[in-house]
Amino acid sequence: MSTDERRCFTYFQTHSVPRMVGFFDSELWQRLVLQMSQAETAVCHAAVALGALHEDSEARGMPLQKVDLDRNNHHRFALEQYSKAIAALQRRLQSNDPQARLAVLMCCVTFIFFEYLQGNRGKAFAHLQNGLHVLANHKGEEARTLVMSKVLHQPANGSATEKALLRAFAQLDAQSVHFRVSGSVTTLGAQNGYLAADLLDQEFSFNSLEEVKDKLDPFASIVFRFRTTCRPLLRNPTTDIFHLSIQHQKIRTQLMNHISAFEAFMSRLPPTKTTTPKEARSINMIRLHHLILIVDLETMLSLSELIYDSFLPQFQTFVDLCDRIITSMRAEYGKDLSKIVTDMGVIAPLGWTSLRCRDLPTRQRALRLLDSWPHCEGPYDSRFFASLARQVIAIETEGETAGLGRKEGFPSGTTN
């Protein structure tokens, strides 16, 4: 290792990883990637590349807009390390060593966040698809289905490394759903079969927060994907709404089972047990995710925007929980929080509130929280959602002003 490589790896180990996993503990990031970096040259270069890019984004105070190879030494060094990781992987694959597959998968995960940090969702999703292919030995929806099934039914004696990678790819897939809409009748039919066979027949019983999250990530993926496939179907007059409603009710029932199992786990915790700040954040995050999924399910079979007006208390709870989580992060890590986090956390609920909630104080509070922490959570960028919400608010305000002018007898577009 060169001096620069050692410095960036140390930054990755001591600064990037702890902050990237600020919402939930992660065996993959806190143990596996560091362990594999000692044995796998490709993983080491990938970690150094991510550390170099992350260090630059932290110094600049925001996620990157684009890589500057001409004037930014960090960017140039990060790209060199990325290329070295690819070259090392190519050499490693020629060895026919079964362990090379694990190195490929770990590099895929690292490359995904390397691309997210630059705003390159397309390249990140290409790495995700490649990883799912390697993990399942299949492509497309079949690969996703097999990976989700393995997450739900992991053998007790399975490889810890394989389990960690399965969980990571299930999480990454859930994060990518809203950015890769591929809904069709065929896709929905395939999903229904998968759901009936696996998720909807599963009983939940949890002994740790890690187990709760492990089962929640694939479930969130199913809910989000069901929404993206429902939307075009609801616009089709030939769609069998009854069939959709039955599937919807099955998913909702299983979500309530997951929530009940989580609350049962919480009730079994000894009264004397003191939760750490991170555990408290994880608990709040799980409750936030549960509430998001409930509202998502309650609204997805309607095409009317007015349906969201019935969920003001839930939107207010979104904002309260996000405020609590961000405050906890600042108390532990200081004012300047990480510019990238591995888990879906506060961006989606705050963005959703900013876009859908028509109560102005709640909306403005959500926007202030988005502005207070410019960062990415996987493919979600807080700046994008804040900008989009402001555009929507401006359009709605203009429409309301025009409507008021017409009502009071003024020409459209004037206020006096």
BELPE-V800932 format. One record per run of one state. SS is the DSSP state (@ for helix, = for strand, . for the rest). FROM is the first residue (numbers start at 1). LEN is the number of residues. Records with the same first field share a line. If there is no record, write none. Layout:
SS: FROM-LEN  FROM-LEN
This chain:
.: 1-2  21-6  40-1  61-12  94-6  117-4  137-3  153-7  180-5  198-1  202-7  235-6  269-8  300-5  334-6  342-5  357-3  373-3  378-2  408-9
@: 3-18  27-13  41-20  73-21  100-17  121-16  140-13  160-20  185-13  199-3  209-26  241-28  277-23  305-29  347-10  360-13  382-26
=: 340-2  376-2  380-2
